[in-house]
Amino acid sequence: MTALTLSTAAATGLRADAIVVGVAKGSGSKGALVVAPGAESVDKAYDGKLASVLETLGASGGEGEVTKLPAPSGVKAPVVVAVGLGEVPEKDETYGTDALRRAAGVAARALTGTKKAAFALPVEDADDICALGEGALLGAYSFVAYKDQGDAKDAKKNDKNAKAPLAEVVLLGGKPRDKVYKAALERATTVGEELNRARDLVNTPPNDLDPEAFAAVATAAAKEHGIKIQVLDEKALVKGGFGGILGVGAGSDAPPRLVKLSYTHSKAKKHLAFVGKGITYDSGGISLKPAGHNETMKCDMAGAAAVFAAVVAAARLGLEVNVTGWLALAENMPSGSATRPGDVLRMYGGKTVEVLNTDAEGRLVLADAITKASEEKPDAIVDVATLTGAMMVALGNRTFGIMANDDAFRTSVHEIAEEVGEPSWPMPLPADMRKGMDSPTADMANIGERMGGGLVAGLFLQEFVGEGIIWAHLDVAGPAYHEGAPFGYTPKGGTGTAVRTLVRLAERTAAGDLG
């Protein structure tokens, strides 16, 4: 686990394995390289020629670029790492928190296997410290639980991803004794650690993370952080009439679970309910997925992982808001006991659904959980789900869609997501598309028109939201799992997307701004 500390010391005097500095593309036609604020002492050690040296080595200051060079005499660290920040900001503007977060993430990844690094990047206020801390923790992340570490003496021969992450990051420019900066560091540590916990869950192979195992992880965390937990097993689900969750899990030897996590604060005036899709493996069921679409389906519980992490983060931060997390956990498998296309399920609350496609299963488990969450009449419900491939077709692999039954709330969630650096886009819920889910046999079918399938899924979920409750649906199918090369603070594999959006929403709600 990477540790974060603050220091007001000069970068050149710190004993560390590396010093990270920021560089940017200068304005004007020549676009000369510029050393960013925070690195003045390091630049001075190069006789004011750090930018020239870096340009000679081919550095341009472009975002995500990393250049390593030996430190000059007078600098206690042996290596200087220059990370690109992109364009120099306009007058009276700053680099922005997400640019800093990405730069810190890039630097942390570049320093995998290093024990200690000092980050001499631009800091204007405590928000910048929080962004740098988050970026460092997220960039330093690696999932090596299933890697053969081998003999410690042969560590250099191990796969690069199996090296220990950066152990300690000293953030320069912060004020260790200032309560505002200390709070920023605490927030960065909490959000970073919990987001990485969500990544761990998404990356865990499905043979080791079935619904019961996921519930056990949640139970342990709840006990550690003073969160009340209730786990409904298959018997309780049958007794309660949770037909959606039971129907999806019917084909698996691993029975489903519905987990309720309740964080409460004595001074809370608002109550948020977060609902997460937790399909620990999705084969598609009887409507089996085609070849090439099964290999990453361990990630189909990313929504539940995000909700779990956000509730724990809210508890660790002591936010003055009540937050309830609902994890709808099931494994969708084909077998003789599996739900068939054409079957009718009686959902929690009594509504009947004709299942025309068993691979449209996430909406079924979410429907039960949303109905149950609505009974507590929270001020708002937000569900998070890797729900539709259609949303990936619409928005690509890095942006999630936001649908809601209230335009102002949808706008607020979108603004929050953009603020914390999670790309998103507001999507509509066209009323005319609801007719496509009409069923001659049941109250409705689980699929409708093929075109606009992501919107159809949102319309389906809207049917189960309690009257008078504002609700938003985040379809994170694209950004929840990254199959390409790492970039910024985003690793290969589980990303932990939506955790930061949910935490910021809880913070705003605690401050009296639900949106």
C-alpha positions, 0 to 999 in steps of 0.5 A: 500500500502506497503511503502519502505524506506532506512536506514543506521541504525543498525537493533538492534536500529530500532523501528519496529515490526520485524527485518528480517535477512537472513540465509543460508545453509553452505558449506561442509559436515556438512552444518552448518547454516550461518547468512547472511551479513546484520544481524551482529548487530542482531547476536551480540545481541544473543552473536554470537549464532543466528545460533545455536538458529535457528538450535535448532528451526529446521531452515536449511536455505533452500529457502523459510523457515521462522523461528520466534523467540523472540528478545533478550534484546538490540534489540528494535523490539520484533521479529526476522524473519529468512528467508532462502536464500538457499546455501551460495554462492561460494567465490567471488559470491553473493546471487543474486538478485532473491534469495534476491527478493524471500527472501524478498517476503517470509518475507513480506508474513510472516509479513502480518498484521504487521505495520513495519519491518526492512529488514537486508538482504545482500546488495552489491549494488543498484541492491540488494536494488531494488530486495529487494524492489520489493520482499517486495512489491510483497510479501506483495500483497493481493487482499481483495477488495471482502472480508468482513472485518467485524468490526475493533474490530474483525480483528483477526477473519477475514480470514488471507488473509483479514489482512492488508499487511505489511505497511512499509518496511525499507531496511537496507544497502541502502544509503538514500542520494545516488542518485543511491540508491534513483533511485533503490528504486524508480524503485522498488516502481514503478515496484512493484506497477504497477505489483500489479496493473496488479494482481488486474486487473487479480483478479477482477471478470469478472462481474466487469471488462468487456472491457468497465470497463478495458478501463475506468481503463486505461483511469484514469491511462493515465490521472494521468501519462500523457499518451495519450490514444485512446479508439476505441468502437464498432462503431469505430471498425466496421468503422475501419474493426477490424473483429477479435476483433468484431468477438470474442466479437460478442456473448457478451452483453459487447462490445469489445474495442481496447485501445491504450496507448502512452507514448513518451519521447522527447529524445527517439530514439526507439519505442516499441509496446506492444500488450496484449490479453485482453479477460476479460472472456473466455467461449470458445464461441460456442466451449464451454470449458468443465466443470472445465476449466471455473472457472479461465477464468477471467485471460484471460486478463493477457496479456493486464494487463501486457502491461498496467502496463508496459506502466504506469511504463515506464511513471513513470520512465521517460524512454527515449523510446517511448512505445505504448501499445495496449489492445485488449479487448473482452469477448468471450461468446456463444449466438445467435449472437456469431461467429460460427465454420465455419464463416469467419472473415475479419481481420483488414488489409483485410486478411480473417480467417476461424474460426474453433474453437471459443476457439482459440480467443486470436489470433484473437484479437491479429492479429487485434492489431498487424496489427494496431501496425505495421502501426506505424513501431515500432522498435519492437513489443512484444505481451503478451497473455495467449494464449494456453494450449499447452504451459502449457503442454510443459513448465508447470505452471511457465514458459512462452514460447518465440517465435520470427521472429528474433533469436537474439531478441528472445535470448535477450528477454529470457535473460531479462526475466531470469535477472528479475526473470521471468522463460521463454524458447525460442520456435521455429516457424517451417515453415512446421507447417504453412501449417496446417492452410491452408483453402479452404475458406479463406486466413487461418484458426485460428487453425492447427495441434493439436500437437505443438499447441502453436507453431501454434498459434505463426505462426498464429500471425507472419502472421500479423506482418508488414514487416521488424519489429522484433517481439516476442510473449510471451505465458504466459498461465502457469504462469499468474495465480497461483492456488496453495499455495503462494511461494516466492513473488508469490501469489495465483491468478494473478501473473503479469507475463511479466510486469518486462520483458517488463519494462526491455526491455524498459529500455535496449532499452532506453539505446541503447540496443534493442537486 
